[in-house]
């Protein structure tokens, strides 16, 4: 398994404020992304979107 580290500054602007994230790993980045999807799309639409990504990767053989 490959070790990946991430150096990023993510700034999110909402109508009522803003927030910043600095993920250091793919897992932390995924949590941020999923949280944003749920806030933007709602739980079921976010789940459907994520399911599409998993399906795509299972077809291309990228699953482990």
PDB file of N, CA, C, O and CB in Angstrom:
ATOM      1  N   UNK A   1       0.838  -1.177   0.000  1.00  0.00           N
ATOM      2  CA  UNK A   1       0.000   0.000   0.000  1.00  0.00           C
ATOM      3  C   UNK A   1       0.886   1.243   0.000  1.00  0.00           C
ATOM      4  O   UNK A   1       1.875   1.314   0.729  1.00  0.00           O
ATOM      5  CB  UNK A   1      -0.955  -0.004   1.215  1.00  0.00           C
ATOM      6  N   UNK A   2       0.521   2.213  -0.819  1.00  0.00           N
ATOM      7  CA  UNK A   2       1.291   3.435  -0.945  1.00  0.00           C
ATOM      8  C   UNK A   2       0.890   4.441   0.126  1.00  0.00           C
ATOM      9  O   UNK A   2      -0.293   4.612   0.420  1.00  0.00           O
ATOM     10  CB  UNK A   2       1.110   4.037  -2.332  1.00  0.00           C
ATOM     11  N   UNK A   3       1.882   5.098   0.699  1.00  0.00           N
ATOM     12  CA  UNK A   3       1.606   6.154   1.661  1.00  0.00           C
ATOM     13  C   UNK A   3       1.534   7.478   0.917  1.00  0.00           C
ATOM     14  O   UNK A   3       2.455   7.843   0.186  1.00  0.00           O
ATOM     15  CB  UNK A   3       2.689   6.198   2.778  1.00  0.00           C
ATOM     16  N   UNK A   4       0.450   8.182   1.105  1.00  0.00           N
ATOM     17  CA  UNK A   4       0.231   9.462   0.437  1.00  0.00           C
ATOM     18  C   UNK A   4       0.031  10.527   1.494  1.00  0.00           C
ATOM     19  O   UNK A   4      -0.721  10.331   2.449  1.00  0.00           O
ATOM     20  CB  UNK A   4      -0.987   9.401  -0.527  1.00  0.00           C
ATOM     21  N   UNK A   5       0.699  11.650   1.327  1.00  0.00           N
ATOM     22  CA  UNK A   5       0.421  12.784   2.204  1.00  0.00           C
ATOM     23  C   UNK A   5      -0.047  13.936   1.321  1.00  0.00           C
ATOM     24  O   UNK A   5       0.361  14.055   0.166  1.00  0.00           O
ATOM     25  CB  UNK A   5       1.687  13.187   3.057  1.00  0.00           C
ATOM     26  N   UNK A   6      -0.887  14.760   1.869  1.00  0.00           N
ATOM     27  CA  UNK A   6      -1.484  15.861   1.123  1.00  0.00           C
ATOM     28  C   UNK A   6      -1.119  17.170   1.799  1.00  0.00           C
ATOM     29  O   UNK A   6      -1.184  17.296   3.022  1.00  0.00           O
ATOM     30  CB  UNK A   6      -3.023  15.701   1.023  1.00  0.00           C
ATOM     31  N   UNK A   7      -0.733  18.145   0.981  1.00  0.00           N
ATOM     32  CA  UNK A   7      -0.518  19.503   1.469  1.00  0.00           C
ATOM     33  C   UNK A   7      -1.509  20.385   0.738  1.00  0.00           C
ATOM     34  O   UNK A   7      -1.340  20.657  -0.451  1.00  0.00           O
ATOM     35  CB  UNK A   7       0.969  19.988   1.246  1.00  0.00           C
ATOM     36  N   UNK A   8      -2.537  20.832   1.432  1.00  0.00           N
ATOM     37  CA  UNK A   8      -3.576  21.639   0.797  1.00  0.00           C
ATOM     38  C   UNK A   8      -4.205  22.576   1.810  1.00  0.00           C
ATOM     39  O   UNK A   8      -4.314  22.266   2.996  1.00  0.00           O
ATOM     40  CB  UNK A   8      -4.648  20.744   0.160  1.00  0.00           C
ATOM     41  N   UNK A   9      -4.608  23.709   1.319  1.00  0.00           N
ATOM     42  CA  UNK A   9      -5.402  24.647   2.103  1.00  0.00           C
ATOM     43  C   UNK A   9      -6.721  24.815   1.362  1.00  0.00           C
ATOM     44  O   UNK A   9      -6.757  25.363   0.261  1.00  0.00           O
ATOM     45  CB  UNK A   9      -4.658  26.033   2.305  1.00  0.00           C
ATOM     46  N   UNK A  10      -7.788  24.348   1.962  1.00  0.00           N
ATOM     47  CA  UNK A  10      -9.099  24.404   1.344  1.00  0.00           C
ATOM     48  C   UNK A  10      -9.915  25.454   2.076  1.00  0.00           C
ATOM     49  O   UNK A  10     -10.090  25.392   3.293  1.00  0.00           O
ATOM     50  CB  UNK A  10      -9.805  23.014   1.372  1.00  0.00           C
ATOM     51  N   UNK A  11     -10.407  26.414   1.318  1.00  0.00           N
ATOM     52  CA  UNK A  11     -11.222  27.478   1.888  1.00  0.00           C
ATOM     53  C   UNK A  11     -12.624  27.359   1.322  1.00  0.00           C
ATOM     54  O   UNK A  11     -12.809  27.385   0.105  1.00  0.00           O
ATOM     55  CB  UNK A  11     -10.615  28.881   1.591  1.00  0.00           C
ATOM     56  N   UNK A  12     -13.609  27.229   2.194  1.00  0.00           N
ATOM     57  CA  UNK A  12     -15.001  27.075   1.814  1.00  0.00           C
ATOM     58  C   UNK A  12     -15.748  28.342   2.218  1.00  0.00           C
ATOM     59  O   UNK A  12     -15.651  28.794   3.359  1.00  0.00           O
ATOM     60  CB  UNK A  12     -15.633  25.810   2.474  1.00  0.00           C
ATOM     61  N   UNK A  13     -16.487  28.906   1.278  1.00  0.00           N
ATOM     62  CA  UNK A  13     -17.291  30.098   1.573  1.00  0.00           C
ATOM     63  C   UNK A  13     -18.765  29.724   1.525  1.00  0.00           C
ATOM     64  O   UNK A  13     -19.244  29.173   0.533  1.00  0.00           O
ATOM     65  CB  UNK A  13     -16.982  31.253   0.568  1.00  0.00           C
ATOM     66  N   UNK A  14     -19.468  30.024   2.589  1.00  0.00           N
ATOM     67  CA  UNK A  14     -20.905  29.836   2.698  1.00  0.00           C
ATOM     68  C   UNK A  14     -21.543  31.211   2.728  1.00  0.00           C
ATOM     69  O   UNK A  14     -20.858  32.196   3.001  1.00  0.00           O
ATOM     70  CB  UNK A  14     -21.285  29.002   3.965  1.00  0.00           C
ATOM     71  N   UNK A  15     -22.837  31.304   2.455  1.00  0.00           N
ATOM     72  CA  UNK A  15     -23.505  32.612   2.538  1.00  0.00           C
ATOM     73  C   UNK A  15     -23.369  33.255   3.928  1.00  0.00           C
ATOM     74  O   UNK A  15     -23.356  34.480   4.047  1.00  0.00           O
ATOM     75  CB  UNK A  15     -24.986  32.459   2.189  1.00  0.00           C
ATOM     76  N   UNK A  16     -23.269  32.434   4.963  1.00  0.00           N
ATOM     77  CA  UNK A  16     -23.197  32.975   6.322  1.00  0.00           C
ATOM     78  C   UNK A  16     -21.817  32.878   6.959  1.00  0.00           C
ATOM     79  O   UNK A  16     -21.687  33.020   8.175  1.00  0.00           O
ATOM     80  CB  UNK A  16     -24.180  32.269   7.190  1.00  0.00           C
ATOM     81  N   UNK A  17     -20.778  32.636   6.149  1.00  0.00           N
ATOM     82  CA  UNK A  17     -19.430  32.582   6.714  1.00  0.00           C
ATOM     83  C   UNK A  17     -18.486  31.764   5.866  1.00  0.00           C
ATOM     84  O   UNK A  17     -18.730  31.529   4.683  1.00  0.00           O
ATOM     85  CB  UNK A  17     -19.471  32.016   8.107  1.00  0.00           C
ATOM     86  N   UNK A  18     -17.406  31.334   6.487  1.00  0.00           N
ATOM     87  CA  UNK A  18     -16.416  30.542   5.769  1.00  0.00           C
ATOM     88  C   UNK A  18     -15.721  29.593   6.744  1.00  0.00           C
ATOM     89  O   UNK A  18     -15.821  29.739   7.962  1.00  0.00           O
ATOM     90  CB  UNK A  18     -15.382  31.458   5.059  1.00  0.00           C
ATOM     91  N   UNK A  19     -15.018  28.624   6.174  1.00  0.00           N
ATOM     92  CA  UNK A  19     -14.269  27.661   6.981  1.00  0.00           C
ATOM     93  C   UNK A  19     -13.046  27.239   6.178  1.00  0.00           C
ATOM     94  O   UNK A  19     -13.071  27.257   4.948  1.00  0.00           O
ATOM     95  CB  UNK A  19     -15.154  26.416   7.371  1.00  0.00           C
ATOM     96  N   UNK A  20     -11.991  26.865   6.862  1.00  0.00           N
ATOM     97  CA  UNK A  20     -10.771  26.411   6.212  1.00  0.00           C
ATOM     98  C   UNK A  20     -10.405  25.017   6.707  1.00  0.00           C
ATOM     99  O   UNK A  20     -10.613  24.678   7.872  1.00  0.00           O
ATOM    100  CB  UNK A  20      -9.617  27.397   6.470  1.00  0.00           C
ATOM    101  N   UNK A  21      -9.861  24.228   5.806  1.00  0.00           N
ATOM    102  CA  UNK A  21      -9.397  22.883   6.134  1.00  0.00           C
ATOM    103  C   UNK A  21      -7.977  22.716   5.612  1.00  0.00           C
ATOM    104  O   UNK A  21      -7.602  23.326   4.611  1.00  0.00           O
ATOM    105  CB  UNK A  21     -10.343  21.798   5.536  1.00  0.00           C
ATOM    106  N   UNK A  22      -7.200  21.899   6.283  1.00  0.00           N
ATOM    107  CA  UNK A  22      -5.863  21.531   5.833  1.00  0.00           C
ATOM    108  C   UNK A  22      -5.699  20.021   5.983  1.00  0.00           C
ATOM    109  O   UNK A  22      -5.065  19.553   6.928  1.00  0.00           O
ATOM    110  CB  UNK A  22      -4.765  22.299   6.636  1.00  0.00           C
ATOM    111  N   UNK A  23      -6.274  19.259   5.047  1.00  0.00           N
ATOM    112  CA  UNK A  23      -6.164  17.800   5.153  1.00  0.00           C
ATOM    113  C   UNK A  23      -4.729  17.347   4.954  1.00  0.00           C
ATOM    114  O   UNK A  23      -3.978  17.947   4.185  1.00  0.00           O
ATOM    115  CB  UNK A  23      -7.075  17.114   4.129  1.00  0.00           C
ATOM    116  N   UNK A  24      -4.355  16.285   5.652  1.00  0.00           N
ATOM    117  CA  UNK A  24      -3.006  15.755   5.538  1.00  0.00           C
ATOM    118  C   UNK A  24      -2.966  14.358   4.957  1.00  0.00           C
ATOM    119  O   UNK A  24      -1.890  13.825   4.687  1.00  0.00           O
ATOM    120  CB  UNK A  24      -2.347  15.755   6.873  1.00  0.00           C
ATOM    121  N   UNK A  25      -4.142  13.756   4.762  1.00  0.00           N
ATOM    122  CA  UNK A  25      -4.185  12.393   4.242  1.00  0.00           C
ATOM    123  C   UNK A  25      -5.402  12.247   3.328  1.00  0.00           C
ATOM    124  O   UNK A  25      -6.325  13.059   3.389  1.00  0.00           O
ATOM    125  CB  UNK A  25      -4.234  11.352   5.404  1.00  0.00           C
ATOM    126  N   UNK A  26      -5.407  11.219   2.483  1.00  0.00           N
ATOM    127  CA  UNK A  26      -6.581  10.978   1.641  1.00  0.00           C
ATOM    128  C   UNK A  26      -7.847  10.774   2.472  1.00  0.00           C
ATOM    129  O   UNK A  26      -8.931  11.189   2.062  1.00  0.00           O
ATOM    130  CB  UNK A  26      -6.347   9.762   0.753  1.00  0.00           C
ATOM    131  N   UNK A  27      -7.717  10.144   3.623  1.00  0.00           N
ATOM    132  CA  UNK A  27      -8.877   9.922   4.477  1.00  0.00           C
ATOM    133  C   UNK A  27      -9.467  11.240   4.960  1.00  0.00           C
ATOM    134  O   UNK A  27     -10.685  11.422   4.937  1.00  0.00           O
ATOM    135  CB  UNK A  27      -8.498   9.051   5.667  1.00  0.00           C
ATOM    136  N   UNK A  28      -8.608  12.164   5.399  1.00  0.00           N
ATOM    137  CA  UNK A  28      -9.089  13.469   5.853  1.00  0.00           C
ATOM    138  C   UNK A  28      -9.728  14.238   4.701  1.00  0.00           C
ATOM    139  O   UNK A  28     -10.755  14.890   4.891  1.00  0.00           O
ATOM    140  CB  UNK A  28      -7.938  14.287   6.463  1.00  0.00           C
ATOM    141  N   UNK A  29      -9.137  14.172   3.514  1.00  0.00           N
ATOM    142  CA  UNK A  29      -9.692  14.840   2.344  1.00  0.00           C
ATOM    143  C   UNK A  29     -11.056  14.253   1.988  1.00  0.00           C
ATOM    144  O   UNK A  29     -11.976  14.990   1.634  1.00  0.00           O
ATOM    145  CB  UNK A  29      -8.731  14.723   1.150  1.00  0.00           C
ATOM    146  N   UNK A  30     -11.189  12.929   2.081  1.00  0.00           N
ATOM    147  CA  UNK A  30     -12.468  12.273   1.796  1.00  0.00           C
ATOM    148  C   UNK A  30     -13.543  12.715   2.779  1.00  0.00           C
ATOM    149  O   UNK A  30     -14.678  12.971   2.377  1.00  0.00           O
ATOM    150  CB  UNK A  30     -12.312  10.750   1.844  1.00  0.00           C
ATOM    151  N   UNK A  31     -13.206  12.809   4.049  1.00  0.00           N
ATOM    152  CA  UNK A  31     -14.173  13.251   5.057  1.00  0.00           C
ATOM    153  C   UNK A  31     -14.663  14.656   4.735  1.00  0.00           C
ATOM    154  O   UNK A  31     -15.860  14.934   4.821  1.00  0.00           O
ATOM    155  CB  UNK A  31     -13.550  13.211   6.470  1.00  0.00           C
ATOM    156  N   UNK A  32     -13.749  15.535   4.369  1.00  0.00           N
ATOM    157  CA  UNK A  32     -14.118  16.908   4.006  1.00  0.00           C
ATOM    158  C   UNK A  32     -15.029  16.890   2.777  1.00  0.00           C
ATOM    159  O   UNK A  32     -16.066  17.553   2.761  1.00  0.00           O
ATOM    160  CB  UNK A  32     -12.848  17.770   3.732  1.00  0.00           C
ATOM    161  N   UNK A  33     -14.645  16.140   1.759  1.00  0.00           N
ATOM    162  CA  UNK A  33     -15.433  16.075   0.540  1.00  0.00           C
ATOM    163  C   UNK A  33     -16.820  15.515   0.770  1.00  0.00           C
ATOM    164  O   UNK A  33     -17.803  16.055   0.261  1.00  0.00           O
ATOM    165  CB  UNK A  33     -14.724  15.249  -0.482  1.00  0.00           C
ATOM    166  N   UNK A  34     -16.909  14.444   1.527  1.00  0.00           N
ATOM    167  CA  UNK A  34     -18.219  13.838   1.813  1.00  0.00           C
ATOM    168  C   UNK A  34     -19.082  14.795   2.628  1.00  0.00           C
ATOM    169  O   UNK A  34     -20.276  14.933   2.363  1.00  0.00           O
ATOM    170  CB  UNK A  34     -18.049  12.499   2.569  1.00  0.00           C
ATOM    171  N   UNK A  35     -18.496  15.443   3.602  1.00  0.00           N
ATOM    172  CA  UNK A  35     -19.238  16.413   4.408  1.00  0.00           C
ATOM    173  C   UNK A  35     -19.797  17.528   3.527  1.00  0.00           C
ATOM    174  O   UNK A  35     -20.949  17.928   3.694  1.00  0.00           O
ATOM    175  CB  UNK A  35     -18.337  17.004   5.509  1.00  0.00           C
ATOM    176  N   UNK A  36     -18.993  18.032   2.595  1.00  0.00           N
ATOM    177  CA  UNK A  36     -19.451  19.094   1.704  1.00  0.00           C
ATOM    178  C   UNK A  36     -20.550  18.602   0.761  1.00  0.00           C
ATOM    179  O   UNK A  36     -21.518  19.317   0.503  1.00  0.00           O
ATOM    180  CB  UNK A  36     -18.278  19.645   0.897  1.00  0.00           C
ATOM    181  N   UNK A  37     -20.394  17.373   0.245  1.00  0.00           N
ATOM    182  CA  UNK A  37     -21.441  16.805  -0.610  1.00  0.00           C
ATOM    183  C   UNK A  37     -22.766  16.693   0.123  1.00  0.00           C
ATOM    184  O   UNK A  37     -23.813  17.043  -0.423  1.00  0.00           O
ATOM    185  CB  UNK A  37     -21.022  15.436  -1.123  1.00  0.00           C
ATOM    186  N   UNK A  38     -22.725  16.210   1.349  1.00  0.00           N
ATOM    187  CA  UNK A  38     -23.956  16.057   2.128  1.00  0.00           C
ATOM    188  C   UNK A  38     -24.591  17.423   2.397  1.00  0.00           C
ATOM    189  O   UNK A  38     -25.808  17.577   2.288  1.00  0.00           O
ATOM    190  CB  UNK A  38     -23.668  15.327   3.461  1.00  0.00           C
ATOM    191  N   UNK A  39     -23.775  18.405   2.744  1.00  0.00           N
ATOM    192  CA  UNK A  39     -24.316  19.744   3.004  1.00  0.00           C
ATOM    193  C   UNK A  39     -24.904  20.362   1.736  1.00  0.00           C
ATOM    194  O   UNK A  39     -25.903  21.077   1.804  1.00  0.00           O
ATOM    195  CB  UNK A  39     -23.221  20.661   3.573  1.00  0.00           C
ATOM    196  N   UNK A  40     -24.296  20.092   0.586  1.00  0.00           N
ATOM    197  CA  UNK A  40     -24.743  20.693  -0.666  1.00  0.00           C
ATOM    198  C   UNK A  40     -25.890  19.927  -1.315  1.00  0.00           C
ATOM    199  O   UNK A  40     -26.851  20.534  -1.788  1.00  0.00           O
ATOM    200  CB  UNK A  40     -23.590  20.781  -1.628  1.00  0.00           C
ATOM    201  N   UNK A  41     -25.796  18.598  -1.342  1.00  0.00           N
ATOM    202  CA  UNK A  41     -26.754  17.776  -2.075  1.00  0.00           C
ATOM    203  C   UNK A  41     -27.802  17.099  -1.197  1.00  0.00           C
ATOM    204  O   UNK A  41     -28.866  16.715  -1.683  1.00  0.00           O
ATOM    205  CB  UNK A  41     -26.022  16.738  -2.842  1.00  0.00           C
ATOM    206  N   UNK A  42     -27.510  16.953   0.078  1.00  0.00           N
ATOM    207  CA  UNK A  42     -28.348  16.151   0.957  1.00  0.00           C
ATOM    208  C   UNK A  42     -27.786  14.733   1.033  1.00  0.00           C
ATOM    209  O   UNK A  42     -26.976  14.327   0.199  1.00  0.00           O
ATOM    210  CB  UNK A  42     -29.819  16.137   0.459  1.00  0.00           C
ATOM    211  N   UNK A  43     -28.220  14.001   2.027  1.00  0.00           N
ATOM    212  CA  UNK A  43     -27.646  12.681   2.306  1.00  0.00           C
ATOM    213  C   UNK A  43     -27.840  11.694   1.160  1.00  0.00           C
ATOM    214  O   UNK A  43     -26.879  11.064   0.718  1.00  0.00           O
ATOM    215  CB  UNK A  43     -28.258  12.113   3.564  1.00  0.00           C
ATOM    216  N   UNK A  44     -29.063  11.554   0.677  1.00  0.00           N
ATOM    217  CA  UNK A  44     -29.335  10.537  -0.347  1.00  0.00           C
ATOM    218  C   UNK A  44     -28.650  10.853  -1.669  1.00  0.00           C
ATOM    219  O   UNK A  44     -28.099   9.950  -2.298  1.00  0.00           O
ATOM    220  CB  UNK A  44     -30.831  10.405  -0.570  1.00  0.00           C
ATOM    221  N   UNK A  45     -28.670  12.110  -2.110  1.00  0.00           N
ATOM    222  CA  UNK A  45     -28.009  12.475  -3.364  1.00  0.00           C
ATOM    223  C   UNK A  45     -26.497  12.306  -3.243  1.00  0.00           C
ATOM    224  O   UNK A  45     -25.850  11.870  -4.195  1.00  0.00           O
ATOM    225  CB  UNK A  45     -28.353  13.925  -3.756  1.00  0.00           C
ATOM    226  N   UNK A  46     -25.924  12.645  -2.088  1.00  0.00           N
ATOM    227  CA  UNK A  46     -24.487  12.458  -1.875  1.00  0.00           C
ATOM    228  C   UNK A  46     -24.139  10.977  -1.909  1.00  0.00           C
ATOM    229  O   UNK A  46     -23.129  10.590  -2.496  1.00  0.00           O
ATOM    230  CB  UNK A  46     -24.047  13.082  -0.534  1.00  0.00           C
ATOM    231  N   UNK A  47     -24.965  10.151  -1.286  1.00  0.00           N
ATOM    232  CA  UNK A  47     -24.738   8.703  -1.276  1.00  0.00           C
ATOM    233  C   UNK A  47     -24.808   8.145  -2.694  1.00  0.00           C
ATOM    234  O   UNK A  47     -23.996   7.297  -3.066  1.00  0.00           O
ATOM    235  CB  UNK A  47     -25.772   7.995  -0.372  1.00  0.00           C
ATOM    236  N   UNK A  48     -25.762   8.609  -3.481  1.00  0.00           N
ATOM    237  CA  UNK A  48     -25.901   8.170  -4.870  1.00  0.00           C
ATOM    238  C   UNK A  48     -24.666   8.562  -5.676  1.00  0.00           C
ATOM    239  O   UNK A  48     -24.162   7.761  -6.463  1.00  0.00           O
ATOM    240  CB  UNK A  48     -27.172   8.774  -5.508  1.00  0.00           C
ATOM    241  N   UNK A  49     -24.180   9.771  -5.489  1.00  0.00           N
ATOM    242  CA  UNK A  49     -22.982  10.241  -6.184  1.00  0.00           C
ATOM    243  C   UNK A  49     -21.781   9.369  -5.828  1.00  0.00           C
ATOM    244  O   UNK A  49     -21.029   8.955  -6.710  1.00  0.00           O
ATOM    245  CB  UNK A  49     -22.696  11.714  -5.834  1.00  0.00           C
ATOM    246  N   UNK A  50     -21.604   9.095  -4.554  1.00  0.00           N
ATOM    247  CA  UNK A  50     -20.478   8.280  -4.094  1.00  0.00           C
ATOM    248  C   UNK A  50     -20.603   6.847  -4.625  1.00  0.00           C
ATOM    249  O   UNK A  50     -19.607   6.241  -5.019  1.00  0.00           O
ATOM    250  CB  UNK A  50     -20.407   8.276  -2.547  1.00  0.00           C
ATOM    251  N   UNK A  51     -21.828   6.308  -4.635  1.00  0.00           N
ATOM    252  CA  UNK A  51     -22.051   4.968  -5.194  1.00  0.00           C
ATOM    253  C   UNK A  51     -21.637   4.908  -6.663  1.00  0.00           C
ATOM    254  O   UNK A  51     -21.083   3.904  -7.110  1.00  0.00           O
ATOM    255  CB  UNK A  51     -23.530   4.565  -5.048  1.00  0.00           C
ATOM    256  N   UNK A  52     -21.902   5.977  -7.417  1.00  0.00           N
ATOM    257  CA  UNK A  52     -21.496   6.029  -8.820  1.00  0.00           C
ATOM    258  C   UNK A  52     -19.974   5.952  -8.951  1.00  0.00           C
ATOM    259  O   UNK A  52     -19.457   5.288  -9.850  1.00  0.00           O
ATOM    260  CB  UNK A  52     -22.022   7.313  -9.482  1.00  0.00           C
ATOM    261  N   UNK A  53     -19.271   6.622  -8.065  1.00  0.00           N
ATOM    262  CA  UNK A  53     -17.801   6.602  -8.095  1.00  0.00           C
ATOM    263  C   UNK A  53     -17.292   5.193  -7.789  1.00  0.00           C
ATOM    264  O   UNK A  53     -16.403   4.696  -8.481  1.00  0.00           O
ATOM    265  CB  UNK A  53     -17.213   7.623  -7.075  1.00  0.00           C
ATOM    266  N   UNK A  54     -17.844   4.546  -6.762  1.00  0.00           N
ATOM    267  CA  UNK A  54     -17.438   3.178  -6.437  1.00  0.00           C
ATOM    268  C   UNK A  54     -17.732   2.228  -7.593  1.00  0.00           C
ATOM    269  O   UNK A  54     -16.921   1.354  -7.899  1.00  0.00           O
ATOM    270  CB  UNK A  54     -18.150   2.696  -5.168  1.00  0.00           C
ATOM    271  N   UNK A  55     -18.880   2.394  -8.232  1.00  0.00           N
ATOM    272  CA  UNK A  55     -19.244   1.555  -9.373  1.00  0.00           C
ATOM    273  C   UNK A  55     -18.247   1.744 -10.522  1.00  0.00           C
ATOM    274  O   UNK A  55     -17.817   0.775 -11.148  1.00  0.00           O
ATOM    275  CB  UNK A  55     -20.676   1.882  -9.848  1.00  0.00           C
ATOM    276  N   UNK A  56     -17.892   2.983 -10.786  1.00  0.00           N
ATOM    277  CA  UNK A  56     -16.919   3.280 -11.838  1.00  0.00           C
ATOM    278  C   UNK A  56     -15.593   2.572 -11.570  1.00  0.00           C
ATOM    279  O   UNK A  56     -15.005   1.977 -12.473  1.00  0.00           O
ATOM    280  CB  UNK A  56     -16.695   4.797 -11.951  1.00  0.00           C
ATOM    281  N   UNK A  57     -15.131   2.638 -10.337  1.00  0.00           N
ATOM    282  CA  UNK A  57     -13.853   2.026  -9.993  1.00  0.00           C
ATOM    283  C   UNK A  57     -13.921   0.499  -9.981  1.00  0.00           C
ATOM    284  O   UNK A  57     -12.926  -0.167 -10.269  1.00  0.00           O
ATOM    285  CB  UNK A  57     -13.392   2.526  -8.641  1.00  0.00           C
ATOM    286  N   UNK A  58     -15.075  -0.054  -9.653  1.00  0.00           N
ATOM    287  CA  UNK A  58     -15.187  -1.517  -9.680  1.00  0.00           C
ATOM    288  C   UNK A  58     -15.183  -2.024 -11.118  1.00  0.00           C
ATOM    289  O   UNK A  58     -14.709  -3.131 -11.374  1.00  0.00           O
ATOM    290  CB  UNK A  58     -16.471  -1.981  -8.954  1.00  0.00           C
ATOM    291  N   UNK A  59     -15.698  -1.243 -12.060  1.00  0.00           N
ATOM    292  CA  UNK A  59     -15.687  -1.631 -13.480  1.00  0.00           C
ATOM    293  C   UNK A  59     -14.297  -1.516 -14.082  1.00  0.00           C
ATOM    294  O   UNK A  59     -13.945  -2.302 -14.961  1.00  0.00           O
ATOM    295  CB  UNK A  59     -16.664  -0.766 -14.277  1.00  0.00           C
ATOM    296  N   UNK A  60     -13.500  -0.556 -13.630  1.00  0.00           N
ATOM    297  CA  UNK A  60     -12.189  -0.345 -14.213  1.00  0.00           C
ATOM    298  C   UNK A  60     -11.089  -1.147 -13.525  1.00  0.00           C
ATOM    299  O   UNK A  60      -9.925  -1.083 -13.919  1.00  0.00           O
ATOM    300  CB  UNK A  60     -11.851   1.109 -14.168  1.00  0.00           C
ATOM    301  N   UNK A  61     -11.465  -1.900 -12.499  1.00  0.00           N
ATOM    302  CA  UNK A  61     -10.490  -2.748 -11.825  1.00  0.00           C
ATOM    303  C   UNK A  61      -9.619  -2.034 -10.813  1.00  0.00           C
ATOM    304  O   UNK A  61      -8.570  -2.546 -10.422  1.00  0.00           O
ATOM    305  CB  UNK A  61      -9.627  -3.382 -12.825  1.00  0.00           C
ATOM    306  N   UNK A  62     -10.048  -0.850 -10.384  1.00  0.00           N
ATOM    307  CA  UNK A  62      -9.252  -0.102  -9.409  1.00  0.00           C
ATOM    308  C   UNK A  62      -9.598  -0.431  -7.970  1.00  0.00           C
ATOM    309  O   UNK A  62      -9.047   0.167  -7.047  1.00  0.00           O
ATOM    310  CB  UNK A  62      -9.427   1.366  -9.632  1.00  0.00           C
ATOM    311  N   UNK A  63     -10.500  -1.370  -7.769  1.00  0.00           N
ATOM    312  CA  UNK A  63     -10.837  -1.729  -6.395  1.00  0.00           C
ATOM    313  C   UNK A  63      -9.745  -2.631  -5.827  1.00  0.00           C
ATOM    314  O   UNK A  63      -9.066  -3.343  -6.567  1.00  0.00           O
ATOM    315  CB  UNK A  63     -12.221  -2.432  -6.327  1.00  0.00           C
ATOM    316  N   UNK A  64      -9.583  -2.591  -4.506  1.00  0.00           N
ATOM    317  CA  UNK A  64      -8.531  -3.403  -3.862  1.00  0.00           C
ATOM    318  C   UNK A  64      -9.165  -4.454  -3.015  1.00  0.00           C
ATOM    319  O   UNK A  64      -8.463  -5.245  -2.385  1.00  0.00           O
ATOM    320  CB  UNK A  64      -7.585  -2.538  -3.011  1.00  0.00           C
TER     321      UNK A  64
END
